[in-house]
Amino acid sequence: MRMRPLGRTSLRISAVALGCWPISGITSPDVNRADSLRTLAAAAESGITFFDTACAYGVSEELLGEFLAECDAADSIVVATKGGLERDSQGQYHRARPVDLRRQCEQSLARLRRDSIQLYYLHAADPEVPIEESAGAIAELIAEGKIQAAGASNLTLEQLQRFHEVCPLQAIQPAYNMLQREIEQQLVPWSADQQISLCVYWPLLKGLLAGHLGRDHVFAANDGRPKYPMFQGQEWQRNHDLLDQLRPIADGLSVPLATLVVAWTIQQPGITSALCGAKRAWQIGESAAAGELVLSDQVLAEIDHALRQRGPAVTRAAV
Ligand SMILES: NC(=O)c1ccc[n+]([C@@H]2O[C@H](COP(=O)([O-])OP(=O)(O)OC[C@H]3O[C@@H](n4cnc5c(N)ncnc54)[C@H](OP(=O)(O)O)[C@@H]3O)[C@@H](O)[C@H]2O)c1
């Protein structure tokens, strides 16, 4: 597994991380506790040392805490969680006042069963709270030792710069995958310049790029994906045309499509780690294998050709 530094800290993180949103079961059907604990264990067994969760991810932090309490390698695992977004049975809310972030951080520490969290992100900007106030609260939590490094997710470059002035960032977390490449314009050069890690979400575009969802897939009623444009109508068909072009490339390397897609992601300039969601052990196994696969220039050129034929996609971020 390729390991990379976390920002300017002495911590090192795996280039493939486990994203713990699917095991929350909020938008992914068929999730149960036993499978989720097996998925967490499979991630660690396959060399992943970086786990991403959030206070808004329901039971995911609790499951991760339970897993870490039993895991022999727990000391080598870097946990990232997030505050500033909260969820209840009615929906999701921005809550990133200093008092909210302190309460959420303390709740996360308890659920994760840790004394300190290595990486704590502001999950998203709270429209009611100046970014400097949220950043100041995270700087205070660092000063108190409750967290070790600051991150931010779903912020514009201007918001990130304001955050970074108050509380130096070590990581940012935007969406990035073969079809959502907006960050290459501004965020990739800025974070490289500032030595801030780019830990990207949706490398598999919520499973679409893993290639196991057929063109005629019928989504379960509680599956959150059909609300996104890339899972609808003509976009869905064009995405499948792309998968049809990528499959022979993966076959040529004797790897699953998901492995090829994640390997491409972590090989892009400036990308530190791909946060790969999974709800089954075999899924994170396929993604983790990308940490051992280096794509040749020729393979990268073939993928590039397929992406140019696909053309620009209609995309939407999570928050
Ligand atoms: N900061 C933010 O606002 C934000 C937003 C979104 C995500 N994130 C983070 O990023 C992580 C990744 O996002 P994500 O989990 O939504 O999406 P993702 O990693 O792009 O896709 C994960 C989904 O793809 C499917 N999958 C995974 N591996 C597969 C494989 N090998 N073969 C077939 N299907 C596979 C599974 O769904 P099915 O089995 O149901 O098809 C899985 O739930 C999250 O878990 C979270 O940690 C952060």
The ligand as an ORCA input file, in Angstrom:
! r2SCAN-3c Opt
* xyz 0 1
  N     -17.052     15.367      2.855
  C     -18.187     15.026      2.301
  O     -19.132     15.820      2.192
  C     -18.333     13.643      1.775
  C     -19.364     13.346      0.884
  C     -19.451     12.053      0.390
  C     -18.546     11.088      0.801
  N     -17.553     11.399      1.698
  C     -16.554     10.388      2.147
  O     -16.050      9.725      1.015
  C     -16.340      8.326      1.089
  C     -16.627      7.807     -0.300
  O     -17.896      8.224     -0.746
  P     -19.082      7.167     -0.937
  O     -18.935      6.093      0.062
  O     -20.353      7.947     -0.922
  O     -18.880      6.712     -2.452
  P     -17.816      5.862     -3.287
  O     -16.620      5.486     -2.509
  O     -17.625      6.577     -4.574
  O     -18.698      4.548     -3.582
  C     -19.000      3.646     -2.550
  C     -20.062      2.659     -2.994
  O     -19.644      2.024     -4.178
  C     -20.004      0.651     -4.142
  N     -18.724     -0.059     -4.202
  C     -17.597      0.168     -3.536
  N     -16.616     -0.654     -3.912
  C     -17.150     -1.409     -4.857
  C     -16.663     -2.446     -5.627
  N     -15.410     -2.863     -5.540
  N     -17.498     -3.041     -6.511
  C     -18.766     -2.624     -6.597
  N     -19.303     -1.633     -5.890
  C     -18.488     -1.032     -5.023
  C     -20.764      0.394     -2.876
  O     -22.164      0.624     -3.104
  P     -23.200     -0.513     -3.584
  O     -22.706     -1.832     -3.109
  O     -24.492     -0.123     -2.936
  O     -23.266     -0.379     -5.076
  C     -20.244      1.526     -2.001
  O     -21.173      1.887     -1.021
  C     -17.516      8.237      2.064
  O     -17.667      6.940      2.577
  C     -17.152      9.301      3.048
  O     -16.165      8.820      3.939
  C     -17.437     12.669      2.163
*
